[in-house]
Amino acid sequence: MSETSTTWWDRLFTRRPPEPEETPFSVEESIPNGVRLAGGWSWRLLVIGAVIAVAIFLIIQLRLIIIPLLIAVLVGALLVPLVGFLQRHHWPKWLAVVVTLVGTLAIVAGLLTLVVWQISRGWGDLSGKAVQSFEDLKAALLASPLQLTETQINDYIASALQSIQSDSAVFITGALSVGATLGHVGAGLLLTIFSLIFILIDGKGIWAWVVRIFPKRARAAIDGAGQAGWNTLGNFARVQILVATIDAIGIGLGAFLLGVPLAIPIAVTVFLGSFIPIVGAVVTGALACVIALIYNGWFIALMLLLVVLGVQQLEGHVLQPLVMGTAVKVHPLAVVLAVAAGSLLAGIPGALFAVPFAAVLNVMVRYISGGTWKSHPPVEPPPPTSNIWQTVPQDHPGYRTDMPPRA
């Protein structure tokens, strides 16, 4: 048999290998990697946004509890170091807490009492000056190029009063709700003081309880991030008091030197308003200029406006970038955006807590992402012990060796 026939025979009877089957069409493989990556980020961002929205909704619904608690935390970040300072100088803990709390309440009550006393003392003069300023404004409008007549001005005033009377139901409803509002304020004040007392007494124990809620692998990161955020919050409170004091002294002293009455209430109002960044300084400065306009006329009001602008420029270009920026490590643009977002979501409380919240969140995220907590995990907090066992001395006949150690 020739080689040619053998080849023909083999080709005829040899089984051919099966042809490869065509793979079915896969939609997943046809999607570009960029689209898949964008889709993965999209649904994760949607979930994160939903969680944030639910958290904001719960905070708004529980604002009568959340706002006093946040105020207590902010004030506690300022007063806890003072309690620790007194304890390091051999003060008993209960005495350090009582002196710190009572002293703080006395200072705040004294400032508010001084403002109320000054305003009530000059209220008659203020109302008379306001009426005189209105008459001067009316005379200026009559002599202005607008060519308004006294009848037209009176008609405008009458229409404004009529619109107020037509909407009197709104004012009556508001008056009826004053009792409920005062009740909420009183309850919030008591809750703030109550929470502040426990923060001053057992703040570390409360934080240890919060840390124990998380899994063991996450406790090191949570503990370190919380301590970093607490330090930042304390720095913010101290620096904000410094900034508010400088603003109050500058504007109050300027009002006093220009002969503007109620200089002390103006200074106290500026001090309290400065705790709301940007917005508080503008509102209190405008109020001071209005009082100067009523009492002293256009020239003194313009001079006081220059003083207010000068103090605000000092705060914006020196104090905020150098002092506040170093303390909280937040860019001024982030401060503006945080205050705007906080005011839109929660009004004045949102503007008050926006900057400390942004600063604390920034520090905590940077700490966790930095990874330093992996090499230096914190010591596990000890379980809480009974106060009765802690008070039993070791030389007491009923002392047992199986008791937990005293703190």
LUMVEXPA-38106 format. One record per residue (C-alpha): residue in one letter; x, y, z; residue number from 1. Coordinates in nm, 2 decimals, always signed. Layout:
REM LUMVEXPA-38106
{a {X Y Z} NUM}
...
***
This chain:
REM LUMVEXPA-38106
{m {+0.00 +0.00 +0.00} 1}
{s {+0.14 +0.33 -0.10} 2}
{e {+0.18 +0.63 +0.13} 3}
{t {-0.08 +0.81 -0.06} 4}
{s {-0.35 +0.54 -0.01} 5}
{t {-0.26 +0.51 +0.37} 6}
{t {-0.32 +0.88 +0.41} 7}
{w {-0.65 +0.85 +0.23} 8}
{w {-0.75 +0.56 +0.45} 9}
{d {-0.66 +0.73 +0.77} 10}
{r {-0.86 +1.04 +0.66} 11}
{l {-1.16 +0.83 +0.59} 12}
{f {-1.19 +0.62 +0.91} 13}
{t {-1.01 +0.83 +1.17} 14}
{r {-1.25 +1.01 +1.40} 15}
{r {-1.22 +1.38 +1.37} 16}
{p {-1.19 +1.58 +1.69} 17}
{p {-1.51 +1.77 +1.78} 18}
{e {-1.52 +2.13 +1.67} 19}
{p {-1.51 +2.38 +1.96} 20}
{e {-1.86 +2.49 +2.06} 21}
{e {-1.93 +2.86 +2.04} 22}
{t {-1.95 +3.02 +2.39} 23}
{p {-2.28 +3.17 +2.47} 24}
{f {-2.30 +3.55 +2.46} 25}
{s {-2.24 +3.71 +2.80} 26}
{v {-2.39 +4.05 +2.88} 27}
{e {-2.15 +4.09 +3.17} 28}
{e {-1.84 +4.05 +2.95} 29}
{s {-1.98 +4.30 +2.70} 30}
{i {-2.00 +4.58 +2.95} 31}
{p {-1.68 +4.80 +2.96} 32}
{n {-1.48 +4.81 +3.27} 33}
{g {-1.54 +5.18 +3.32} 34}
{v {-1.92 +5.13 +3.32} 35}
{r {-1.89 +4.84 +3.56} 36}
{l {-1.67 +5.05 +3.79} 37}
{a {-1.91 +5.35 +3.77} 38}
{g {-2.21 +5.12 +3.85} 39}
{g {-2.03 +4.97 +4.15} 40}
{w {-1.95 +5.32 +4.29} 41}
{s {-2.31 +5.44 +4.21} 42}
{w {-2.50 +5.19 +4.41} 43}
{r {-2.26 +5.22 +4.70} 44}
{l {-2.29 +5.59 +4.70} 45}
{l {-2.67 +5.56 +4.69} 46}
{v {-2.67 +5.33 +4.99} 47}
{i {-2.44 +5.57 +5.18} 48}
{g {-2.66 +5.87 +5.08} 49}
{a {-2.97 +5.68 +5.20} 50}
{v {-2.81 +5.61 +5.54} 51}
{i {-2.71 +5.97 +5.58} 52}
{a {-3.06 +6.08 +5.48} 53}
{v {-3.21 +5.85 +5.74} 54}
{a {-2.97 +5.98 +6.00} 55}
{i {-3.05 +6.34 +5.93} 56}
{f {-3.42 +6.26 +5.94} 57}
{l {-3.39 +6.09 +6.28} 58}
{i {-3.18 +6.39 +6.41} 59}
{i {-3.45 +6.63 +6.30} 60}
{q {-3.72 +6.43 +6.45} 61}
{l {-3.53 +6.39 +6.78} 62}
{r {-3.40 +6.75 +6.78} 63}
{l {-3.54 +6.83 +7.12} 64}
{i {-3.31 +6.56 +7.26} 65}
{i {-3.02 +6.58 +7.02} 66}
{i {-2.96 +6.96 +7.04} 67}
{p {-2.93 +6.96 +7.43} 68}
{l {-2.70 +6.66 +7.41} 69}
{l {-2.48 +6.83 +7.15} 70}
{i {-2.47 +7.15 +7.36} 71}
{a {-2.37 +6.94 +7.67} 72}
{v {-2.09 +6.77 +7.47} 73}
{l {-1.96 +7.10 +7.33} 74}
{v {-1.96 +7.26 +7.68} 75}
{g {-1.82 +6.94 +7.83} 76}
{a {-1.52 +6.95 +7.59} 77}
{l {-1.44 +7.29 +7.74} 78}
{l {-1.50 +7.21 +8.11} 79}
{v {-1.35 +6.85 +8.13} 80}
{p {-0.99 +6.98 +8.12} 81}
{l {-1.08 +7.23 +8.40} 82}
{v {-1.21 +6.94 +8.62} 83}
{g {-0.90 +6.74 +8.54} 84}
{f {-0.68 +7.04 +8.64} 85}
{l {-0.86 +7.08 +8.97} 86}
{q {-0.82 +6.71 +9.04} 87}
{r {-0.45 +6.72 +8.97} 88}
{h {-0.42 +6.98 +9.23} 89}
{h {-0.58 +6.75 +9.49} 90}
{w {-0.94 +6.86 +9.47} 91}
{p {-1.20 +6.59 +9.53} 92}
{k {-1.37 +6.50 +9.21} 93}
{w {-1.72 +6.59 +9.34} 94}
{l {-1.60 +6.93 +9.45} 95}
{a {-1.42 +7.00 +9.12} 96}
{v {-1.73 +6.91 +8.93} 97}
{v {-1.96 +7.12 +9.15} 98}
{v {-1.73 +7.43 +9.14} 99}
{t {-1.68 +7.40 +8.76} 100}
{l {-2.05 +7.36 +8.69} 101}
{v {-2.18 +7.62 +8.93} 102}
{g {-1.91 +7.87 +8.82} 103}
{t {-2.01 +7.82 +8.45} 104}
{l {-2.38 +7.87 +8.52} 105}
{a {-2.30 +8.18 +8.73} 106}
{i {-2.10 +8.34 +8.46} 107}
{v {-2.37 +8.27 +8.19} 108}
{a {-2.65 +8.39 +8.42} 109}
{g {-2.45 +8.70 +8.52} 110}
{l {-2.39 +8.80 +8.15} 111}
{l {-2.76 +8.75 +8.07} 112}
{t {-2.87 +8.94 +8.38} 113}
{l {-2.64 +9.23 +8.29} 114}
{v {-2.78 +9.24 +7.93} 115}
{v {-3.14 +9.24 +8.05} 116}
{w {-3.07 +9.50 +8.32} 117}
{q {-2.90 +9.74 +8.07} 118}
{i {-3.17 +9.70 +7.81} 119}
{s {-3.46 +9.74 +8.06} 120}
{r {-3.28 +10.05 +8.21} 121}
{g {-3.26 +10.22 +7.87} 122}
{w {-3.58 +10.08 +7.71} 123}
{g {-3.77 +10.41 +7.75} 124}
{d {-3.50 +10.61 +7.59} 125}
{l {-3.46 +10.35 +7.32} 126}
{s {-3.83 +10.36 +7.23} 127}
{g {-3.84 +10.74 +7.23} 128}
{k {-3.53 +10.75 +7.00} 129}
{a {-3.69 +10.50 +6.77} 130}
{v {-4.00 +10.71 +6.73} 131}
{q {-3.78 +11.02 +6.67} 132}
{s {-3.58 +10.83 +6.41} 133}
{f {-3.90 +10.73 +6.24} 134}
{e {-4.01 +11.09 +6.22} 135}
{d {-3.68 +11.19 +6.08} 136}
{l {-3.70 +10.92 +5.82} 137}
{k {-4.05 +11.03 +5.73} 138}
{a {-3.93 +11.39 +5.69} 139}
{a {-3.64 +11.28 +5.48} 140}
{l {-3.88 +11.08 +5.25} 141}
{l {-4.10 +11.39 +5.22} 142}
{a {-3.80 +11.60 +5.11} 143}
{s {-3.65 +11.33 +4.89} 144}
{p {-3.66 +11.33 +4.50} 145}
{l {-3.92 +11.05 +4.53} 146}
{q {-4.19 +11.32 +4.58} 147}
{l {-4.38 +11.12 +4.83} 148}
{t {-4.66 +11.29 +5.02} 149}
{e {-4.76 +11.24 +5.38} 150}
{t {-5.09 +11.09 +5.27} 151}
{q {-4.90 +10.83 +5.06} 152}
{i {-4.67 +10.74 +5.35} 153}
{n {-4.97 +10.71 +5.59} 154}
{d {-5.15 +10.49 +5.34} 155}
{y {-4.84 +10.26 +5.31} 156}
{i {-4.83 +10.24 +5.69} 157}
{a {-5.21 +10.17 +5.71} 158}
{s {-5.19 +9.90 +5.45} 159}
{a {-4.90 +9.73 +5.64} 160}
{l {-5.11 +9.74 +5.96} 161}
{q {-5.41 +9.61 +5.78} 162}
{s {-5.21 +9.31 +5.64} 163}
{i {-5.08 +9.24 +5.99} 164}
{q {-5.44 +9.25 +6.13} 165}
{s {-5.56 +9.02 +5.85} 166}
{d {-5.29 +8.77 +5.94} 167}
{s {-5.36 +8.80 +6.31} 168}
{a {-5.46 +8.43 +6.33} 169}
{v {-5.09 +8.34 +6.27} 170}
{f {-4.99 +8.56 +6.56} 171}
{i {-5.26 +8.43 +6.79} 172}
{t {-5.15 +8.07 +6.71} 173}
{g {-4.79 +8.17 +6.78} 174}
{a {-4.90 +8.33 +7.11} 175}
{l {-5.08 +8.02 +7.21} 176}
{s {-4.77 +7.81 +7.13} 177}
{v {-4.55 +8.02 +7.35} 178}
{g {-4.62 +7.80 +7.65} 179}
{a {-4.52 +7.49 +7.46} 180}
{t {-4.21 +7.66 +7.33} 181}
{l {-4.10 +7.77 +7.68} 182}
{g {-4.17 +7.42 +7.80} 183}
{h {-3.94 +7.28 +7.54} 184}
{v {-3.67 +7.53 +7.62} 185}
{g {-3.70 +7.45 +7.99} 186}
{a {-3.69 +7.08 +7.93} 187}
{g {-3.39 +7.12 +7.69} 188}
{l {-3.20 +7.33 +7.95} 189}
{l {-3.26 +7.06 +8.22} 190}
{l {-3.15 +6.79 +7.98} 191}
{t {-2.84 +6.99 +7.89} 192}
{i {-2.74 +7.03 +8.25} 193}
{f {-2.82 +6.67 +8.34} 194}
{s {-2.61 +6.54 +8.04} 195}
{l {-2.33 +6.78 +8.13} 196}
{i {-2.31 +6.66 +8.49} 197}
{f {-2.27 +6.30 +8.37} 198}
{i {-2.01 +6.40 +8.11} 199}
{l {-1.81 +6.58 +8.38} 200}
{i {-1.84 +6.29 +8.63} 201}
{d {-1.80 +5.98 +8.41} 202}
{g {-1.71 +6.09 +8.06} 203}
{k {-1.45 +5.82 +8.02} 204}
{g {-1.69 +5.55 +8.14} 205}
{i {-1.95 +5.67 +7.89} 206}
{w {-1.70 +5.66 +7.60} 207}
{a {-1.58 +5.31 +7.71} 208}
{w {-1.93 +5.19 +7.70} 209}
{v {-1.97 +5.33 +7.34} 210}
{v {-1.64 +5.16 +7.24} 211}
{r {-1.76 +4.83 +7.37} 212}
{i {-2.06 +4.84 +7.13} 213}
{f {-1.83 +4.79 +6.83} 214}
{p {-1.66 +4.46 +6.73} 215}
{k {-1.32 +4.40 +6.90} 216}
{r {-1.13 +4.44 +6.58} 217}
{a {-1.27 +4.79 +6.53} 218}
{r {-1.24 +4.91 +6.89} 219}
{a {-0.88 +5.03 +6.85} 220}
{a {-0.97 +5.25 +6.55} 221}
{i {-1.29 +5.38 +6.71} 222}
{d {-1.12 +5.46 +7.04} 223}
{g {-0.83 +5.65 +6.88} 224}
{a {-1.05 +5.83 +6.64} 225}
{g {-1.28 +5.94 +6.93} 226}
{q {-1.00 +6.07 +7.14} 227}
{a {-0.86 +6.26 +6.84} 228}
{g {-1.21 +6.41 +6.77} 229}
{w {-1.25 +6.50 +7.14} 230}
{n {-0.92 +6.68 +7.15} 231}
{t {-1.02 +6.87 +6.83} 232}
{l {-1.36 +6.96 +6.98} 233}
{g {-1.19 +7.10 +7.29} 234}
{n {-0.95 +7.30 +7.08} 235}
{f {-1.24 +7.44 +6.89} 236}
{a {-1.43 +7.54 +7.20} 237}
{r {-1.12 +7.72 +7.35} 238}
{v {-1.03 +7.90 +7.03} 239}
{q {-1.39 +8.00 +6.97} 240}
{i {-1.41 +8.16 +7.31} 241}
{l {-1.09 +8.35 +7.24} 242}
{v {-1.22 +8.47 +6.90} 243}
{a {-1.56 +8.57 +7.05} 244}
{t {-1.39 +8.76 +7.33} 245}
{i {-1.17 +8.96 +7.09} 246}
{d {-1.48 +9.04 +6.88} 247}
{a {-1.68 +9.15 +7.18} 248}
{i {-1.40 +9.36 +7.32} 249}
{g {-1.33 +9.53 +6.98} 250}
{i {-1.69 +9.61 +6.89} 251}
{g {-1.79 +9.69 +7.24} 252}
{l {-1.50 +9.92 +7.30} 253}
{g {-1.56 +10.09 +6.96} 254}
{a {-1.92 +10.15 +7.06} 255}
{f {-1.82 +10.29 +7.40} 256}
{l {-1.56 +10.53 +7.25} 257}
{l {-1.81 +10.65 +6.99} 258}
{g {-2.07 +10.73 +7.25} 259}
{v {-2.32 +10.46 +7.15} 260}
{p {-2.54 +10.36 +7.44} 261}
{l {-2.59 +10.00 +7.55} 262}
{a {-2.22 +9.92 +7.48} 263}
{i {-2.22 +9.64 +7.73} 264}
{p {-2.53 +9.46 +7.58} 265}
{i {-2.37 +9.50 +7.24} 266}
{a {-2.05 +9.34 +7.35} 267}
{v {-2.23 +9.05 +7.52} 268}
{t {-2.45 +9.00 +7.21} 269}
{v {-2.14 +9.00 +6.99} 270}
{f {-1.97 +8.75 +7.22} 271}
{l {-2.27 +8.51 +7.21} 272}
{g {-2.32 +8.55 +6.84} 273}
{s {-1.96 +8.49 +6.75} 274}
{f {-2.01 +8.12 +6.83} 275}
{i {-2.20 +8.09 +6.50} 276}
{p {-1.92 +8.15 +6.24} 277}
{i {-1.97 +8.41 +5.98} 278}
{v {-2.35 +8.45 +6.03} 279}
{g {-2.33 +8.55 +6.40} 280}
{a {-2.07 +8.82 +6.34} 281}
{v {-2.27 +8.98 +6.06} 282}
{v {-2.61 +8.98 +6.25} 283}
{t {-2.47 +9.12 +6.57} 284}
{g {-2.26 +9.38 +6.39} 285}
{a {-2.57 +9.49 +6.20} 286}
{l {-2.76 +9.51 +6.53} 287}
{a {-2.49 +9.73 +6.68} 288}
{c {-2.50 +9.96 +6.37} 289}
{v {-2.89 +9.99 +6.40} 290}
{i {-2.86 +10.10 +6.77} 291}
{a {-2.60 +10.35 +6.67} 292}
{l {-2.82 +10.48 +6.39} 293}
{i {-3.12 +10.52 +6.63} 294}
{y {-2.93 +10.70 +6.90} 295}
{n {-2.64 +10.88 +6.73} 296}
{g {-2.73 +10.93 +6.36} 297}
{w {-2.58 +10.84 +6.03} 298}
{f {-2.22 +10.95 +6.09} 299}
{i {-2.17 +10.76 +6.42} 300}
{a {-2.34 +10.45 +6.27} 301}
{l {-2.11 +10.47 +5.97} 302}
{m {-1.81 +10.49 +6.20} 303}
{l {-1.93 +10.20 +6.41} 304}
{l {-1.98 +10.00 +6.08} 305}
{l {-1.61 +10.07 +6.00} 306}
{v {-1.52 +9.94 +6.34} 307}
{v {-1.73 +9.62 +6.29} 308}
{l {-1.58 +9.56 +5.95} 309}
{g {-1.23 +9.61 +6.09} 310}
{v {-1.28 +9.36 +6.37} 311}
{q {-1.44 +9.11 +6.12} 312}
{q {-1.14 +9.15 +5.89} 313}
{l {-0.90 +9.09 +6.18} 314}
{e {-1.10 +8.78 +6.26} 315}
{g {-1.13 +8.66 +5.90} 316}
{h {-0.77 +8.72 +5.80} 317}
{v {-0.57 +8.66 +6.12} 318}
{l {-0.77 +8.47 +6.38} 319}
{q {-0.96 +8.23 +6.17} 320}
{p {-0.67 +8.12 +5.94} 321}
{l {-0.39 +8.12 +6.20} 322}
{v {-0.57 +8.03 +6.53} 323}
{m {-0.89 +7.85 +6.42} 324}
{g {-0.73 +7.68 +6.12} 325}
{t {-0.45 +7.54 +6.33} 326}
{a {-0.69 +7.42 +6.60} 327}
{v {-0.95 +7.25 +6.38} 328}
{k {-0.76 +7.20 +6.05} 329}
{v {-1.06 +7.29 +5.83} 330}
{h {-1.03 +7.51 +5.52} 331}
{p {-1.22 +7.84 +5.53} 332}
{l {-1.42 +7.74 +5.22} 333}
{a {-1.52 +7.42 +5.41} 334}
{v {-1.63 +7.64 +5.70} 335}
{v {-1.85 +7.85 +5.48} 336}
{l {-2.01 +7.55 +5.31} 337}
{a {-2.06 +7.37 +5.64} 338}
{v {-2.23 +7.67 +5.79} 339}
{a {-2.45 +7.72 +5.49} 340}
{a {-2.55 +7.35 +5.48} 341}
{g {-2.61 +7.34 +5.86} 342}
{s {-2.83 +7.65 +5.85} 343}
{l {-3.03 +7.51 +5.56} 344}
{l {-3.09 +7.18 +5.74} 345}
{a {-3.14 +7.29 +6.10} 346}
{g {-3.14 +7.67 +6.12} 347}
{i {-2.94 +7.83 +6.39} 348}
{p {-2.85 +7.50 +6.57} 349}
{g {-2.72 +7.37 +6.24} 350}
{a {-2.50 +7.68 +6.19} 351}
{l {-2.37 +7.65 +6.54} 352}
{f {-2.27 +7.28 +6.52} 353}
{a {-2.17 +7.27 +6.16} 354}
{v {-1.80 +7.37 +6.20} 355}
{p {-1.73 +7.15 +6.51} 356}
{f {-1.90 +6.86 +6.34} 357}
{a {-1.70 +6.90 +6.02} 358}
{a {-1.37 +6.94 +6.22} 359}
{v {-1.43 +6.63 +6.44} 360}
{l {-1.54 +6.42 +6.14} 361}
{n {-1.24 +6.53 +5.94} 362}
{v {-1.00 +6.44 +6.22} 363}
{m {-1.16 +6.11 +6.29} 364}
{v {-1.16 +6.00 +5.92} 365}
{r {-0.80 +6.11 +5.88} 366}
{y {-0.70 +5.91 +6.19} 367}
{i {-0.88 +5.59 +6.08} 368}
{s {-0.74 +5.62 +5.72} 369}
{g {-0.39 +5.69 +5.85} 370}
{g {-0.37 +5.34 +6.01} 371}
{t {-0.16 +5.44 +6.32} 372}
{w {-0.41 +5.26 +6.54} 373}
{k {-0.30 +4.93 +6.40} 374}
{s {+0.04 +4.94 +6.57} 375}
{h {-0.08 +5.10 +6.89} 376}
{p {-0.41 +4.95 +6.99} 377}
{p {-0.56 +5.09 +7.31} 378}
{v {-0.60 +4.89 +7.62} 379}
{e {-0.94 +4.73 +7.66} 380}
{p {-1.15 +4.93 +7.90} 381}
{p {-1.22 +4.74 +8.23} 382}
{p {-1.58 +4.63 +8.30} 383}
{p {-1.78 +4.87 +8.52} 384}
{t {-1.76 +4.79 +8.89} 385}
{s {-2.01 +4.84 +9.17} 386}
{n {-1.99 +5.16 +9.36} 387}
{i {-2.06 +4.96 +9.69} 388}
{w {-1.76 +4.74 +9.63} 389}
{q {-1.54 +5.05 +9.55} 390}
{t {-1.63 +5.20 +9.89} 391}
{v {-1.53 +4.89 +10.10} 392}
{p {-1.17 +4.93 +10.23} 393}
{q {-0.93 +4.64 +10.19} 394}
{d {-0.87 +4.62 +10.57} 395}
{h {-1.25 +4.57 +10.63} 396}
{p {-1.34 +4.23 +10.78} 397}
{g {-1.60 +4.17 +10.50} 398}
{y {-1.35 +4.24 +10.22} 399}
{r {-1.33 +3.95 +9.98} 400}
{t {-1.04 +3.87 +9.75} 401}
{d {-1.27 +3.80 +9.46} 402}
{m {-1.39 +4.16 +9.46} 403}
{p {-1.29 +4.36 +9.15} 404}
{p {-1.01 +4.61 +9.20} 405}
{r {-1.10 +4.96 +9.31} 406}
{a {-1.07 +5.23 +9.05} 407}
***
